[in-house]
Amino acid sequence: MSPGPRSGLAAVSSALLAMSRHLEVRDVLKTIVASARELLDAQYAALGVPDDHGGFAQFVVDGVSDEQWKAIGPLPRQHGILAAMLHEATPERLADVRKDPRFEGWPSAHPEMSDFLGLPIRDGDEVIGALFLANKNCDKPEGGCGFTEEDEQLLSILAQHAAIALTNARLYERSRELTIAEERSRLAHELHDAVSQKLFSLRLTAQAAAALVDRDPSRAKGELHQVAVLAAEAADELRAAVVELRPAALDEDGLTATLRTHVQVLDRAHTARVTFTARSFRALPAAQEEAMLRVAQEALHNALRHSGAEHVDVTLDRRGSGAVLRVTDDGSGFEPTAIRRAGRHLGLVSMRDRTSGVGGTLTVESAPGKGTTIEMEVPGG
């Protein structure tokens, strides 16, 4: 057997092993993209998962440095060749993508690409993504494409694996939603207990006031004042139970309102003080807001469950056309050199992947006994 097929089988095997080894779907997608680029000997490879707003919920690239990716800016929209693969669901093998009539250009920092191979990713009849490569490292035939029909067939195998990975992602997200539902149920019980305690105190205070009203009117007046205070507190608790336990609606409420509600829920559920501040924030592309919300939730989970923090602060700031999310805690912190070992346990791998998937950068600052700050910056739209 020639070296080519052996390396091809090894790359396919690597993708399959990655699917069984990793829990985070982005780890799997990155392995598939890297395997595709290596297998077909291309300069660039990417995998895009569309959202419902004309953009991409996830976009994984290989062959582009972090600096280049940041300079390119926001994720691409579903247009041109990408739209053809997503909406027409047809493979595309082109000698020069720039000469195709559907080509609509790319940002100034985008690398130059010529020969192009792309395939839709299908789950049954539904197109759930697109896998594509550019600039095959070979001598191109005159006026022809470096990618061959054999390349297309091999890439279709990886596209099928990608479909499995994305289906698994949906199941994983569903399991996370069920976990959140369980957490909300627990919070509902806690808020119910808090309201019950207030109402119990209210009843006892009202009884005391009734007993004192004839023999000690001034004390009875004080008790009635306390009744009013307790009644107001009980009303606040009930209002919180209604408002804060409703499902977060990012599409309807926006990132600021959704984050504020989430922080309020956590502040009530934990002994640590959890605060939120938004400064001059403006709406971002849907995929970026989704990623920022998920990173904030992961960072808050770490701070409240693992760090022993007494105070966790969340801020959302505008920066240029983009935004910066910052989650800071005064907890136990950890050694920066241990980030690699602790990364998966603390969800740092997931946070970095979500951030890079929307063209952003993630910074983690920590030291033993000095707390932790996680900062996520996205470029905006």
N, C-alpha and C positions, 0 to 999 in steps of 0.2 A: 504494500500500500504506500502511496506517495506521502511526503510530509504534509502537503496541503490538506488532504482529507483527515489525516490524524489530528492536525491542529484544529480542524473544523469540528470534529467530534469532541475534542477536549473543551472547546469553547461552548458547545451546546451542553455538554455535561456540566460545565461550570455554572451555566445559567440554571439548569435543573436543580443542582445541589443548593444553589443560593436560595431558590424558592422554598426548599425544605428547611434551610438553616436559619433564615431570618424571619422575624415577626413583622418588622416594618416593611411595608410594600415598597417604599422608595429605595430601600437597600436592594430589593429584587430588581426593580426597574433599572437602577444604575448598573447592576451586574449585566442585565440583558443588553443595555446600550453599549457598555464597554466590550462585551463579548461580540456584539454585532460589528463594531468598528474594527476589532482585532481580526475577526473571522473573515471579513470582506476586505481587509487591508485598506480602510478609508481614513481620511484625515478627520472627518467629523461624523458624529452620529447623534441622534436625538430621538426622544420619545415624548409625545404630547398627549395628554388626557384632557379632552375638552370640558369646559363647564357649560352652564346653561345661559351664559351672557355674551357669547361670541368670543370668548377668550379661552384660556387653558387653566384648568384646576391644578394640574401638575405638568411640569415640563423639565425633563431630565436630559442633560447634554453630556457629551464626552468628546474631548479634543479641544475644548475651550477653557482657558485658564480662568481662575476666579476674577482676576483683574479685567480680563476681556469681557467676562459675563456681566460684571458690574457696569462697565463702560457701555455695553450694548443697551442697557436700560430695561424698560418694562418687557414683559413677556409678549410674544407675537400674538396677533389676533388671528381668527380663523378666516384667512383670505388667501387668494392666489392658489398656489399648488397645495398648501395645507388644507384649504377648504375643499379642493377637488378630492383629496384622499378621504376626508371626513364625510363629505356629503354625497359624492358620487361613488365612493367606496371602490375605487379602481386603483390598481398599482400604477406607479409612474416611474419610467426609466428614461432619463433625458440626457442628451449629450451636453447640453448647456442650459441650466435652469434659467439663466438670465435672458435667454432668447425666446423663452416660451411666452406666448401672448398673455398668459394668466399671471406672469411674474409682475409683482407690484413694488419691487425694491425692498431694501432693508436699511436699518440704521447705519450711520457713518462708521461706527466702530465694529460693525459686523464683519467677520472674515469673508473674503471673496470665495465663492463656490461656483463650480461649473457643472461637471457631471453629477447626476443626482439619481438616487433610487429611493422610492418611498412606497410603503404598503400600509393599508388600513389594518387596524386591529379589530377583529370581530368577536362578539359574544353572541353566537347564534346569528340572527339577522341584524343585530344592533352593532353599529360602529362605535367603539368606545375609546379609540385612540388612533395614533398614527406613529409608525416607526420609519425613520428615514436616515439615509446616509449621503455624504457628499465628498467629492474629490478622491476618487480611488487612486491609490499610489501605484500607477502602472503607466506604460506607454499606451496612449489612447489611439485607436484607429482614426484615420483621417476623417474628421467630421462625425465621429461616432462616440459612443459612451463607453467609459472604462468598465462599467458594471455589466455583467453578462446575465444571460437567462439563468445560468446555474446560481449566480449570486442571488437573483430574485427568488429562486426556489429555496435556497438556504435561509434567506431572510424571512421567508414565509413561515418557516419552522419556528424561528424565534418570535415571530409575531403571534403564533398560536400560544407559545409559552407566556408571552406578555398578557394575552387575554386571560389566561388562567390566573396570573398574578393580580390583575386588576379585579377579577371576580372575587378572589380571596380578599382583596382590599375592601370591597364592599361588605363582605361578611365581617371583617375585622372592625370596620367602622360601625356596623350594626351592633357588634358586641360592646363597643365603647359606649354607644347610645344607651344600651341596656344598663351598663354600669352607671351612667349618669342618671338614668331613671331610678335606679336603686338608691343612689345618693340623695336624689330629690325626695324620695319617699322617707328616707331617714331624717332629712331636714324637716319634712312636714311633721313628723312625730315630735321632733325637738321643739319646733315652734308651737305645736299644739300643747306640749307640756308647759312651755313658757306662758302661754295665754291662760291655761288652766290655773297656774300658780297665781297669776295676776287676779283672776276672777275669784279665787279662793280668798286671797287677801282682801279683795273688795267686799266680799260678803261679810267677813269677820269685822272689818272696819265699820261697815254699815250697821251691824248688830251692836257694836260698841257705842256708836253714835245714838242709836235708838234707846239704849239703856241709860245714857247720860243726859238725854235731852231735858228731862224734868229736874233732876237734882244738881246738874252742873252744866248749864247751857254753854258756857264759854269753852269747856272741854269738848262738848258735843259739836260745837262749831268747828273746832280744830279737826275732829275726826271726819266731819263732813267735807272739809277742805281736802283731807287725804283721800276720801272717796272719789272726789273729782279728779285728783291726780292719777289714782289707780285706774279709773275708767278711761282716761285719756291714753295711758300707757297700754291698756288692753286693746283699745281701738287701733293704736299704732302697730301692735303685734299682729292683729288680724289683717290689717292692710298690707303689712309686709308679707304675710303668708300668701295672700292673694297675688300680689304683684311679683314677688321675688321667685315664687315657685313655678310660675308659668314658663313654658319652654322658651329658651333664648331664640329670638327671631332676627338673625343677622341681616337678612334681606330686607325685612320690614323696618327694623329699628336702627340699623347702622352699627358700626363697630363701637363707637363711644358709649351709646346707651346699653348695648349688650354687655360690654365689659363692666360698666358700672353696676348693672344688675348682678352679674356674676360675682363681683367683689363684695357686694352687699350680702349676698347669700353666704359666702365664705366667712365674712366678718361675724355673722350671727352664729355660724356653726362651729367656729373654732375659738379657743381662748386667746389666740394671737389677734392683735389689731391689724385689720387689713384695710388699706385706704387706696383711693383712686383719684387721679387728677388728669384732666385733659386740657391741653393748652393749644389754641389756634389750630385744632385738627380739622382737616377737611376730608371728604370722602375719597377713597382709593378704589382702584379696580377690585372687582369682587374676589378674585383669587388671592390678592394681597391681603384684603381684610380677613378672609377666611384663615389664611396662614398666620396672621398676627394674633387672631383670637386663639387658635390652637396652641401657639407657642406660649401665649400668656397663661392659658389653662395648665399647660405642662409645667411651666416655671412656678406657678402658684402651688400646684400639687407638690412639687419638690420642697418648696420652702415650708409648707405647712405640715407635711408628713415626715420629712427627713431632717430638717435643719434645726428644729427646736426654736425657731424664731419667735420673738415676742411681738415684732412689728414687721409687716410686709407691705411695701408701697409699690403701686403700679402707676406709671405715668405714660401718657401718650402725647407726643409733641410733633408739631409740623417741622419738617426740615426740607427746605427747597420745595420741590414739587412732590416730595415723598413724606415719610413719617418715621418716627423713632418710638419704639416701645421699650420701656425700661421696667424691669421687675427687680426690686432691691429688698433684701432681708437682712436682719441683724442676727442671723443664726450662727451655727457652728462653723460654716464654711468648709473648705477642703484645700488640699495642696494642688496648685495648678498642674504639677507633674502627674497627679493622679487622675486628671481629667480623662485620659484615654482609657484607663482601667474602669473608672466610675461612669464613663459616658453613657453606656447603654442603660445601666441601673438608674441613672438620673434623667434619662430621656434626652440627653444632649445630642445624641446621634439623630434622633427624630426631629429635634428642634432645628439642628443645622440643615437637615435635608429639606424641611418645610421652608426654611428661609432661602436657601439657594434655589429652590424650585420656583420662587417668584422673583428671582434676580436680586435678592437682598443679602445682607451680611449679618452674622451673629457674633457677638463678643461676650465672653464669659470672664468675669473678674472675681477671684475668691482667694481667701487665705484662712488658715485655721484660726477660729475665734474672731474673725473679722467680717463674717457674713459673705453674701454672694450678690453680685449684680449681673443680670443677664440683659443685654441690650440687642435689640433687633432693629435694623434699618432697612427700609424698602424704598425703591426709587420713585414710586408713584406712577401715574399714567400720563 
